[in-house]
Structure formats: C-alpha cells, structure tokens
Amino acid sequence: MSNNLLNIKTPAEDQARELKSDYGLANHGLTNLNCVYWNLPSEALYEEITFRREGQIAHMGPVVLNTGKHTSRAAADKFIAREATSEDHVWWGEYNRPIGADKFAEIYSRMQGFLQGKDVFVQDCFAGAQPEYRLPIRIITEYAWHSLFTRNMFILPQSREEYRQHIPDFTVICVPSFTAYEPIDSTRTGTFIVLNFDQRLCLIGGTAYAGEIKKSVFTVLNYLLPLQGVMSMHCSANIGPDGDTALFFGLSGTGKTTLSADPSRGLIGDDEHGWSDDGVFNFENGCYAKVIQLSPTAEPQIYSAIHRFGALLENVVYDPVTRKIDLDDDRFTENTRASYPLDYIDNAVPSKMGGHPKNILLLTCDAQGVMPPIARLSPDQALYHFISGYTSKIAGTEAGVGAQPEITFSTCFGAPFMVHHPWVYAELLKNKILRYGATCWLINTGWVGGAYGVGKRISIRYTRALLNAALSGALNDAEFYVDPVFGFEVPKSCPGIPDEVLYPSQAWHDEADYWDKYRQLAARYIGNFKKFADSCPPELVLAGPLAQGDRQPT
C-alpha cells in the first residue's frame, strides 16, 4: 500500500498535512513522493495500519504486528560512515564498523529514488527530557505502524505551532522493503543500519524490527552527549518517595524494565537516560518491553500497559477469532516486544527527570549460577563491572543467539550502541559517582543452585526484597562478607532471603564444582578486560577478580 499505484484514498489522507512542518522533506532530498502523512495521532495511525493491512487490533485495543524475517536487532549490519568530523571520536571495531562516505551517499541516493511515488509517514519529535540537551529528531517511515512506534517512544511537540516550526537536528529514514546490494554497497547482507554523523542522518533498510529505530537514536545520543560532558546510559531509572533516584544498568533480559517498574517508586524511564550536572533525565517518552511469559502478578504495571489502546505488540501470538494475545507462545521469537507510552505506567514521573542517583545498580543475568544475588561495589569495582558489562545473552534479543544462554561481555552494558571508547563513558561515570556519592551494587538476576539447565532462575521475589533493602538503606547496616574471587561485599543476611541464595556455593550439589565454575568465569572476566587495560588506570585493573580466588572470605 505504500506504493498506492491505484491512488486509493486512505482514511487519514485529508488530515495528512494538518501538522506539517515548514521544514519539508525536500530538505532531505525526498521529492516526487505520493502522499506524506505528517505527525498523525495514534487514532489516525490505527486506521492507516488496518487499512494497509499492516497489523491487527487485539482484545482491549493493542495493535499486533509481525516484523517478518528480522525479529531482533541485526547488530552485525550496523555501520557508521567514516568521515572527517567524527572519525577521531569513534571507537572503530566490532560494533562501530566503518563504511565509506561515498557508499553511504550511494545507498541514500538509491533510497531517495526508491521512495518516489510512494507514501511515507513522518513524526517530528524530540529525544531527551532535559530541555538543555533535547535533540529535535525526525523519523520518516515506510510503514504506518513504525510511525505509531515513534509516537510511543519519543517526546512529542505540544502544539500546532511547535510542529510547524520543527527543524530536525537528526533524521532517521526507515524503509524495510528497500535492501542494499552487497557487492556494490559494502554491506554484509541486504539489511543495513547506517549512520552519518556529519549529515545527521541514519538510513535503515531490509528490516522492519522497530528496535532499530529506537537504538539508532540512542546511538546518536551516545555520540553527541558525552562531547557535552553528559553521561549517556543504557539504564532504567526510578525515584523513591523521598526523592532518591536509582539507576539500573543492564542488557536486555537482565530485568531493567521489570525492576524499575516498582509501584512504590516513580518511574523516570525504562531504558535510556542521560546524567547531567542537574541530574538524570530520560531520553524517551515510552517503554519497549520484552513480554515473553509476562506475568500479571509479578509485573502488573507492564501487563496492564500492553493491554491498552495505543500499545504496539511485535511478534506476539494472538487468536484471530477471540483477538486475545498469548504471551507464552514463542513461535515467532523469544524476543516478543511491546511499545507503549510511559504514562501507561501508573506511577510514571511526568517530567521524566530526577535528581542525582543515590544508588546505582548493575544488573547481570548469570547463567553460570555462580554470582551472588547482590554485592556492594567500591567505585573502582563499579567501573570495572561497568566496562566489563557481563551477562548471559538470552535467546531472541539479538540475531544469531541460540537456545542456550551465551556468556557475553557488552561494554558499558550496551556495547552495540556506544560510539566512543569505553573509557570515555567510564570516566564520566567515575566523576559523577565520586562527585555525588552514589552507592553501587551488582545484582544477579540469573541462576542459583547450578548453571542454566541444572539450577533455577532466582525468584523475582528475592531480587525485589534485596533491591528494596539496598534502596531503603537497610543493607548499609548489614554485616558483609568479602567474596574471595571478586572482592566485593556480599550481605551475610537479609530478611526473607535463604542462606543458599546469599551464599550461592551452598546451593550447589558439589561445592568444589561451584568454585571451579566461579574461577572459570573470573578468568573470562580477566581475559576480556585485557582489551581495555591499556586505556584504564591501574587501580581499575586491580579492582577485578582473582582467577585463583586468593582472597580470604571475612
């Protein structure tokens, strides 16, 4: 329908230009288009989605979409144009793959030609809740449902005049039906996500997975904000009734969204934030939650949010007769996703801002079953674990991950989105921890009693109890023992938490096997950190584990 060769009038065609910006698409080299749908509200986008047969309406109002071939991020297909203004700032490597500026220009030129005669949807919005660091963005999409996703996820203008005057400082063009030609374009496949910081432009093709739009904007902010002294973070954030802000760093599947959606605390945001001299601020206006096996009892806030009009469900199975969704069915992917506005969470903070963090929590999902459920970290230990970014990659979040969890070290708990060298982010974090006196914790939301397949995943009830004790300050008064391998402090007791959880070696059938596996993990940490050691101060290297566990528990 985006081609609309028959020139069929669509439901929102008469309103398509009502919220048009004076800064038109010709400024992006997009001309001879069919109909441009400017800043349609969610209700109009629903009509366009169903009219174009892009998705279906499920029970209670969410719209269900299938993303086709790509049900997760294509991390290996992301490129950054190598050009003079940014090349010295970029940490080139596995996640920041260079592509020639000439190749970028060729892809863009063909995409411009491809879009001629087609309908496109435009959303003009902002990334960044703090006004001083708010980035005006424009998201141009082939599909109406991507336009709804954009409205859910980013901060919207508040008036017709604001829409009219909107001039984007960065633009994303997402055209899933347009693919690259590998021999000419120097891409790995027909799928591509290509950013050009000089042209302030991102091109996406060959994939309909909406997470690529969200994470491309995040990548842009991870490049721009550190250059202004602002710490950009892959974390969720909430705030207590006494105004104490907490940050939750972690990769997908570690519990950022779940643990930050706490009914007793205000939600600042669930995934991406900045930390300036004024405090913490959300980059977004929405949540993009993983919803496989989502529990209405363990996660009532999120469960309620995804059953509302305006919520967008990616690759969630539904009954076409009753229109009821099945959150336990993973036939399309383990990485089922829901996008919804932040204010669908009852206790969302309207300003999307908070003060300087009192507690910083680094989340890991340890499928080896050896890490304690919570540990208090010194600032240097916190930086060591931040740079390491250890977790177990769970099936579905990224293309190419098998059924078994894989040990991974994702720098800064978000390596695919970090543009600068890890030490740039780590040094910013260090300065802010020391300046504002945050207490740092490592929380394991993974397995206890054995590795994946033998032990079981730690109860979310236990994790929440430990988390609440840390945030309330109760754990600060507890007795701690020093972990003999990693050297961090583990509480000896916590009300309601069994000893075999706080002392993980006791939960294993064979304690000698436990210590062997623990030291193997420590060795993996040490081997991984060698990549960064030359760029980090020596005290940071010493804050890591001892492979032989020479420390004595106290």
N, C-alpha and C positions, 0 to 999 in steps of 0.2 A: 504493500500500500504506500510505502514511502515514495515509490516511483509515480503512482497515481496517473498512469498513462491515459485512463479514461476520464480524467478530470472530474471524478465524483466528489460532490460537495460533502465535507466531513462535518461532524457535529459542532466543532468549535471554530470552523473556518471564519464565521462572521466576527468572532472576537479575537482572531489571531493577531491583529495589530494594535489592539487597545492598550497594551502595556509595552509598546515598542520603545526601545532606546533610540535616542538621536544618533548614537554611535552604531551605525548599521553594519551588516555583515560584509558589505563591500570593503570595509576596512580590513577584513581578514582575507580578502581575495576570493570571497564566495559570491558568485554572480550567477545570473540566469537560473536561479532556484525556482521551484514551483510555488509552494506556499510556506512561509516562515511563521511558525506558531510561537509568539513571544510571551514568555512568562505566564503560561496558562496555570490557573489554580488547580488543585488536586481534583476537584469535581469534574472540570473540563477534561483533564488528562485521563480520568477514568473512562469518560465517554470515548475519547480517541483510542484508548487501549483496547476497549471492547470492540469498537467499530473496525479497527485494523486487525482484530483477532490476534493481538499480541499476548493476551492473558485472559484469565477468567476471574470472576468475582466469587470468593468463597463465603462460607457461612459467617455472618456477623460483619462482613464488609471488607476484609483484606483482599488484595488482588494477588493472584498466584501466577508466577511467570516461570518459564523454563529457559535457562540460558544456553541450551544446546550443548555443543561439543565441550566448551570450557565451563566447568562448574567450580573453578577455583582460579586463583591468580596464576598467570603464566610468567613466573618470576624470571625465567631464563630468556624471555622475549622482550625484556625492558632494556632500552638503550638511552644514552644521553649524547646529544650532539657535541662533538669536540669542537669548541670554538674559543676564540681568544679571551673573551670576557670572563669565562668561568673555568677554563681547563686547569688552571693552577689551584683552584679550590676543591676540585672533585677528587675523591679517593677512588681512582680507577681500579677496577678489579671485577670480581665475580658478579656483583650486583650493579655496579656502575660501568656497564660495558660501553665503550665508545663507538660512535657511528659518525662518519664524516658529515660535515655540514652540507656538503653537496648531495649526499644520499638523502638527508632529511629534506632538502629542497625538492628532490625528485619525487619522493613519496608525497609530499604536500601538494605538489603540482598535479599529480595524478588524482589525488583525493579531491582536489578542487574540481577537476574535470568530471570525476565520478558523480559528484553531488549535483551537477547541473541537471535541471528538470525534476529534481526530487524535493519532497517535503523535508523540512528539518524543524527541530524543536530547540528553543533557546531558553535557558534560565540564567538570568543575571542575579548574582548573589555575592556573598562575602564569606571569606574564611578567616576566623579569628574574632572572638567576642570582645577583646580589649580594643577600644577604638584606635589607639595609637599604632597598633600593629595589625589592623584589619586589612586584609587583601581583597580588593574587588576582583571577582572572577566571572568568567562567562563559560557556561557549559553548553556546547552545541551538539545535539544528538540526532541520530537517525530514527531512534525509537521513542515513542511517547512515554513508555514506561521508564526509560532512563531519565527522562525529564521529571517524572514523579519522584524517582530516587534522589535526584539532585535537590528537589524542593525539600524532601525529608531531611537530607543530610547537611545542608549548608544554611547559612544565615541569610534571611530574605530582606529585601528592601521593604520599607513600611508605608510607602505612598506612591501614587502615580508619578509624582514629580521626581521622586528618587529613582524610579525605574527609567524615566525619560532621560535623566542626566547620567545614568550609569556608564562609566567607561572602564572596561576591564583592564587590570594590570597583568592578568594571566588568563589564557583561554585554553580550554580542553575541547577537542573535536573528536567525538566517538562515533565511528561508522563501522559496526560489526560486519556488514556484508562486503566491505572493501578489504581486500587482502594484499599483502606485499608479494612481490615476485622475488624470491630469494636470490637467484643468480645476479639480478640487477641491483637489488636494494641492500644487499649485505646483511639481511636479516637471517635468523636461524630457521624460521618457518614463515608461513603466511601471516601469522599472528605477530603484532608488534605494539609496543607502547614506547613511544619515542618522545623525549623531552628536549626542548631547545631553550636554554635559559636566556640567551641573547634575544631571541624572537618572542620570548614569553609565551610559549606555545607548546602544547602537548597533543600528539596525534595517537589515537587508538584505533586499531583495525583488527579484524579477524577474531574478535572475542566479544561476547555480549555480557560477560560476567561484570556486574556493576561495581564490584570492589575495585576494579582497575581505575575507575573514575575517582573514587574516594582516595585511593592510595597515591594516585598521581598528584592530586592537590597536596596531600601530606608530604610527598617527596619535595614538592616546590617549597613548602614552608620550612622543611628541614634544611633546605639550601639557604633561603633568604634570611630567616630569623636569627640564626647564630651569627651572621655577619653584622647584626644589630645588637648583639650581646644578649639575646633572648634564648633560653634553653628550650628546644623543641623536643617533645617527648611522646613516645608510644606508650601511653598510660591512660588509665581511667582516674577520676578524681571525685571525691565527695567531701562533705563538710558536716561536722557534728553540731549539735545544738548549742555548744559553747563557742562555735566559730573555728574549731580546729580542722584544718584541711589535711586530707590524706591522699597520697598518690599511690597508684597500683600499677607498677610496670609489669609487662608480661606479653608473651606472644599469644596468638590465637589458641584457644583451648586451655589456657592456664587459669582462667577464672576472672579476668579483668572486669568483664561486664557483669557477671553474676555477683561477685563480691562487692562491687561498688554500688549495686542496686540494693541498698540496705534501707528498709522502711524507717529506721531510726535516724538516718542521716540524709542530708540533702545531696542530690546527685548533680555535680557540676558537669560531668561528661563521661562517656564510657570508653574512649579510645585514643584521642589525640589532644594534646594540650601544650601550651607554652607557659614558661615561668619567667616573668619579667621582674623588674625591681619593684613592681606594685603587687605581685602575687601571681596566682595561677589563673589561666583562662582557657576555656575550651576553644578548639578550632572550629567546631561543628555545631549544628543545631539538631542533630539526630543521632540515633543509635543504629548499629549494623551488627546485630547479634547472631551468633551461631545458635540454632534452635533444635538441633537433633536431640531427641529424647528430653526436650524441655519439660520440666516438672511444674505443674500448677501449685504444688505445695512447697517445693524448695525455692522456686523462682516465680512467685505470684505476680510481681510487678511486670516482669517481661512477658509472662504468659498472657496477662490481660492486655498488654500493649499490642501484641501481634494479632489479636482477635478484633481489631477495630478498623473502621473505615479509614483509609489513608495509609495503613500499613502495607508493605510490599513484601511478598514471600517468594524467595528464589528457590526453585527446585524442591519445594515442599510438595509431598504427595497429597492429593485430595480426592474425595469421592465425587465424581461428576454428577451424581444423582442427588445426594444429600448436601453436597458442597462443603462437607466437613473435612478439615485437614487431619492428617495423620503424622504427628511429629516423630513417631518412632520408625517410620518407614524410610530407609536409606537407599531405595532402589536407584535413585538418580545420583546421589552423592551423600557422603557423611557430612559434607560442608553445606547443609541447608542453612539459609540465611533469612533474616528479617530486617527490613529497614523501616524505621518509624520515627516520628518527631520526638525530640527529647521530652517535650511536655506531656507525652503519653505516660510517662512515669510520674506517679502522683507527687513525689517529693523532689521533682527537678527544680534546680535553682534558676529562676528566670534570667538572672544576669549572666549565667554561665561563667561566673568568676568567683574566686575565693582568695583567701589570704595566703601567706607563705606556709608551706606544709609543716605540720608538727611531726608527722610520721611519713616515712617513705617505705613502701613495701615492694620488694622484688619477688615476683611470683614465678615459680618453676613447677612444671609437671614432670616429676622424676619417675619415669617408668622403670628405672632400675630398682626402686623400692628401698633406697639406702639413705636418702637425705632425711633429716629430722623435719617435723611438720612446721616448726618455726624456729628461727635463730636470730639473735640480736647481733648486728654487724657494727664494727667500727667504721668511721668514714672511709678509710683505705680499703677495708674489706668490701664495703658497699660499692666502691668504684671498681674493684676487681671483678665482682659479680656482675656489675652493670656492663662492663666492657665484654665480659665473657658471654653473657646472655644465654646461659644454659637452660635447656628444656628438652622435652621429648616431643618431636614433631608428630602430631596426631593425624591420622589418615583424613584426607579431604580438603584441608585448608590450602594446600598448595599442590599443583600438578606434579605427579611423579612419586608421591608418597604412598607406600604400600599399606597392607592391612596392619602390620606390626609397627608400633611407635619406633621412631628413629632418634638416637641421640643427636642433638644439634646444638651448635653454639651460634646464636644470632646476635651479633654485636649490638649493644645498646638496646637489647630486646626488640630489635626491629631493623636488622641489617639491610633488607631489601629496599628500605625507604630512606636510609641515611646517606647523604651525599658527601659530606666532609669526612675527614679521617676520624675514627672513633675517639681519639684523644680530644678533639675539638669539643665534642659533646660531654665527654667525661670531665674535662677541666671546667666547663661551665657548671656542671652538676656539683663538682667538688666545691667550687667557690660559693655556691648557693647553700649547700649543706652546712659549710663552716660559718657562713655569714648569718644564717637564720636558725641554726641549731636544731635541725631535724634529726629525729631518731630513725635509724634504718633497720629494717627487718628483712629476712629471707623467709618466704613462706612456700612450702612444698604442698601442692595440691594433687600430687601424683599417688604412687602406690606405697602401701605398707605391708609388712609380713612376707615380702618376696617381690620379685620383679613382675612385670606385666605377664599375665598368664598363670602366675603362681599365687601372688598376693592379691590384694584387692585395693581399689582406689579409696583413698582416705575419705571418710564421711564428711560431707559439706557441713554437717552439724558441728563436727570437731573443729573444722577450719574456721567457721564463723565464731566459735567460742574463743579460740586462740586469738583470732583477729580482734574481737571485741575487747579482750583483755589487754592487747597491745595498744589499741586506740584509746582506751579509757585511762591508760597509765597504770593499771593494776599489775601488769607484768614487770614494770620497772622495779617493783618492790619484791619480786620473787627471787628465790635462790637460783643460780645458774650453774651449769657445769660447762667446762670448755671442751668442745668437740676435739678429739685427738687428731683428726685428719685435717679439718678445715680451720680449726682455731676459733671459730665463732662461738658465741654463748647460747646455750640451749636451756630453757627453764626446766628445773627439776620437777616441777609440778604445776598443774593448773586445774582449778575446779572443773570436774566433769570430763577430764581427759585421762584415759587409761595410760598406765606406765608404758605399755608396749607401743604406744603411739609416740610418746615423748622420748623413749629410749628404743629406737627402731631395731637395734640389734636383738632385743629381747623377743621381737615378734617373728623372727626368722626361725625356721626349723633347725638350721645349722648355723650357729653364730660365727664359726670360722669362715663359712661361705659368705656370710654377710660382710665381714671385714675384707675379705678378698675382693668382693664386688665393689665395695666402697673405695678401696685403694685404686682399683682399675678406673673408676670414674675420676678420682683425683688426678691420675696420670693423664687422662684425656683432657682435663682442665689445663694442666701444666703444658701439655703439648700444644693446645690451642692458643694459649696466651703468649707463646713464643712469637707469634705473628705481630704482637703489639709491644713486646717488651722494650725494643729499642726506642720507641717513641714515648714510653711512660717513665715516670720517676722510679728509682729503685725501690722505694718503700711500697709502691703499689705491687710490684712483683713479689715482694716478701709477704704481702697480705693474702697470698693464695694458699692452697693446700700443700701438705707434705705427703708425697706419694707413699712413704713408708709409715706414716702416722706416728712420728716420733714424739709428738706432744703427749703429755700425761693428762688424762682427764682429772678434773678437780671438782 
